Structure formats: C-alpha cells, structure tokens
Amino acid sequence: MSNRVISINLKQTLTWGMVLCGLVISSLIISISYVSQRDMLLESYETKLRQNLTHLGKHLFTEFVEGNNNQVSLTLEDYYSDSKYKALFLIQGETLINETQHSAIGLQVFNQVISQAQATATLRTLDLTVAFDPNQQHFLAAIPISPKVPVAESADVVRLVAIYDVSTVFLSLKQQLITKASILAVFLILFIIALLSFTHYFIHKPIKRLIQVGDALSTKSLSSRADIVGHGELGVLAKQFNVMAQTLEKNWQQQLQSTQELQRRHALINSVFEALPDIFFIINTDGTILECHTGKSDDLYMSPEQFINKKMAEVLPSHAAKQFSQAIKSANQRHQLTQIEYPLTIADQAKLFEARLSPIPGTDQLVIAVRDITEKKRQEEVILHHAFYDSLTDLPNRFLAMERLAQQLFDAERNDELAVVFFIDLDDFKRINDSLGHETGDQILIASGERLKQSLREQDTVSRLSGDEFIVLMGGFKHTADITSVADMLIKLFHHPIIVDDKDFNISVSIGVAIYPLDANSPKNYLAALIPRCTMPKVMVATTTVYLIKR
C-alpha cells in the first residue's frame, strides 16, 4: 500500500471551490423554485379554466335552448372581464357563431394556431380539453355546448373555444425569480465573504505562516516560530513545527559550537604541525594517503598536495615501500604503535627517517609521524662512541674492553682455545708530562696506541685503560709458545722511537700477561692478575730501558 500523499493548492482550491459550489447551489435552488412555482401556477390556472369553461358551457347550452342569443353574447362579454382571456367564442364546424369584437380577435388568434396539430385536436375534441402552449404561454381550451360531455360526433356540434393567456403571470413569476435570485445572490455573496474570511483567518493565514516558517527554516533562520493559537490540526502542526524549529536551533547551536571548537582544534593542530619537525600522514588500511601535514617542507621531495590519494608504495623507493607495507600490515593486525627506520636520499643528501604508525581508534585509518633522525643518530653515535672509546686515542675504553673480554672468554671456552690479555704500561710517563707538558704526553699516547693497533689483527682489541696503561685482547691461540712470540713482537714495537714534533722519544714499556684458562676465568680476575705482573711478572714480563733523545 502506497503512503504517498497528494498535495494541492489549498488556498485557490477552497476559494474557487466555495464560489462554484455557491453558484451551483444557487442555480439549483432558483431552478427548482422556478419550476415548482411554474408548475403550481399552471396547474392552478388549468384547474380554474376547466371549472370556468364547464360552468360556462352548461350556462350557454341553456341560453341556446331558450334562444337567447343576445344573452349568450353578454355572458361571453362578462367573461372578458378577466384580462387573461385572449379569445372566447363559439364555433360550429369552422364557422364563427357570435360575431363580436372579442370573438373576431379570438378567431384571428385561433386561426394563427389552427394549423398546429394540437389546435386541430382541440378543435375536434368531443370533450373538455385544455392544452398549454409554452411558446405562446397561453392555454387553448375547447368544450362542446351540451349538458353532458362527451357528445356524439356531429357537424352541428357547437364548441366553446377559449384562449387563456398567462404570459403576464409568467412575467411576474420571472420578476419574482429575479428578485429571489438577487436576494439569494446577496446572501450567497455575504456567505462567500464570511466563508472566505473564515478560511483566510483559520486556514489560509495559518498555512501561509507555516510556509513562511518552513522557508525561514530552510534558510537556517531557526529562530522563526509559527505563532498559531488553537487546538485544531493546524495548531497541532504549528506546535510540532515550533518543537522541530527549537530542536533544529538547539542542534544548530551545538553544531555551530562544535564547528567552532573543531576549527579551534584544527587551528591548534595545524599550529602543532607547524611547530613540530615531523611530517604527518593520514592513510587508510591499503596505504592510500588521505592527508599530509608538515611544518618543515625541507624533508619532502614533493609538495604535500601531491601525496594525496596516492599509495605509500607509489611515493617511496622500493626498500622503504616494502618496510611501510609490512609496518601497515603489522599496525592493523596488532592495533598498536609500530615503528620503523628507513634511509632516503633527498637533495643529494643521505638521511635517516623514523616513522611511527598508530591506528586511529574507531576508524580504518592510521596516522604516521615521520621524523628526520639523521642528526639524532649521528649524535647518538657520537655519544655511544664517547661512552665506549677513549676521547684521546679513539681506542676502546675500559667498558668496551671488558665487554669484548667477556665475549673473548666465551669464544675461547666454546672453541677450546687460549685467550690472552696483555697489560702494557709506558714506563716513567709521568716524567714526560712533567718535563715536556701534557700536550706532548698526549701525542705520545696517541702514537703508542696507533702503533699497537696497526701491528695487530683486525679481530684483536687495543684499549686504553687510563693514563699510560693499555691492554691488548687476543684469542685463537692453541699453545703458550704462540703467546710468547706475540709478546716479543709487542716489545719490539717500542724499540723504534716515537716521533712527536720532530723529536724522537724512546719509550720503555712493561708488559704483563694473563692467559685463559690458566690464570683467570673472568674479566675481573684477569685485571687482578695483570696489575702485579707489570712489576713482578709470573708468565712473561718484558721491560726496556727508557731513553729520551732530544734532537
């Protein structure tokens, strides 16, 4: 069943409908009244005519029998006092019997209608017959002069013929009809005016007001209200309209406030975007970029607008695109923060970027924060280097040496090999610092560390513990004899002078040796075993004499 409702122009429909209904009703009332009065008058005059002719016929028959022709003429003349008798005469066959002024006029009128079938039938009737001619608006009546009717057919039968004119009656009836129609028209006009006033104030005006409120609401003028009083349908509709307008106004105010708040937050977010060094992307689950925000365009190799509606795989090199695809998949599956690092070359500069992917709750989208961490990584490497390397000689410091020593012991135990730690101390180094200055002493330390480093294998470690103390970590030995040869090589390294500022410095060194697993089985035990061996060697101690040659 269809719920469609058809709407019409109520204002025009009611107005013209009432006018047409009034005209139709008025026409029907006037027509019915006219026909009813006409029929009543015709019936009344026909009855009267029948009675008069019947009485006159009997009276004239008596006069004929007694031979009083003069009395017949007088009687007929008396009836002419009724002005409606247009003709009243006696006729035998087609011959006029009484020749009077009125009878001659009547015969003339009768001859005008004698050719009609109705007049002929009336002329030949043997009984009282009354016929109405609507065109001429008169009655045509004929009755035989006889004490009884009907009479036998005979050429000698005398008939009384009457033409009774009622046109004046019809004229009066029409005048009455016009008067009644005028009165009815006035009443109808007043009724229509009253009805139009009623519909205007109680239907058209409320509907117009509702339309105005609807137009106002459609143009977001939500403060408009339909001020219609009453409990009718339009009043109920107006109340519902007002409730709807109030609700819309309230919702609009809330939406406006929300929009203003969103604009404020959007401006705040844009400010944050501009203040942060990050690049922000909003993507969906298939990697399509929906938004791009950045306050630092130097890290972009194309404008932010060019990223929109493109996939991450389309705007990144293959290695970075592959990392992003895996990260997007992981973030969607785990619903948690995912972090990746990837290198890019921008403006012929190699950079390292960090991307953090986080799902947006309640959506199928992710936010990606991309930051250039090139300088950060460089600083971290510098800090890490300073933490594990000596700032003067750039050799591994005590912390890194201890870590590598622990790993060396683990490898030696696993491979069933010997590991060795050489403790090297520069003799009388304090005298060099005191006599020549710390700058010269530092240069000698740097040259000593470099000489040790260049003479060893790549997998070996040369570390500066502190001051003028160095250690050398070596592994992969099967016999102690191999260790002795390495110790001799280290001692011979310092048989050649160290040149600093065009000066030759002959340095003597003391070397202590600790072997795993013969002397110790932990890094701390190694150091504990090495320190006394620098002065009182147990396995192998080699010393040289310090010579200072000035040139």
Secondary structure, 3 states (H helix, E strand, C coil): CCCCCCCCCHHHHHHHHHHHHHHHHHHHHHHHHHHHHHHHHHHHHHHHHHHHHHHHHHHHHHHHHHCCHHHHHHHHHHHCCCCCEEEEEEEECCEECCCCHHHHHHHHHHHHHCCCHHHHHHHCCCCCEEEEECCCCEEEEEEECCCCCCCCCCCCCEEEEEEEECHHHHHHHHHHHHHHHHHHHHHHHHHHHHHHHHHHHHHHHHHHHHHHHHHHHHCCCCCCCCCCCCCCHHHHHHHHHHHHHHHHHHHHHHHHHHHHHHHHHHHHHHHHHHHCCCEEEEEECCCEEEEEEECCHHHCCCCHHHHCCCEHHHHCCHHHHHHHHHHHHHHHHHCCCEEEEEEEEECCEEEEEEEEEEECCCCCEEEEEEEECHHHHHHHHHHHHHHHECCCCCCECHHHHHHHHHHHHHHHHHHCCEEEEEEEEECCHHHHHHHHCHHHHHHHHHHHHHHHHHCCCCCCEEEEEECCEEEEEEEEECCHHHHHHHHHHHHHHCCCCEEECCEEEECCEEEEEEEECCCCCCHHHHHHHHHHHCCCCCCCCEECCCEECCC
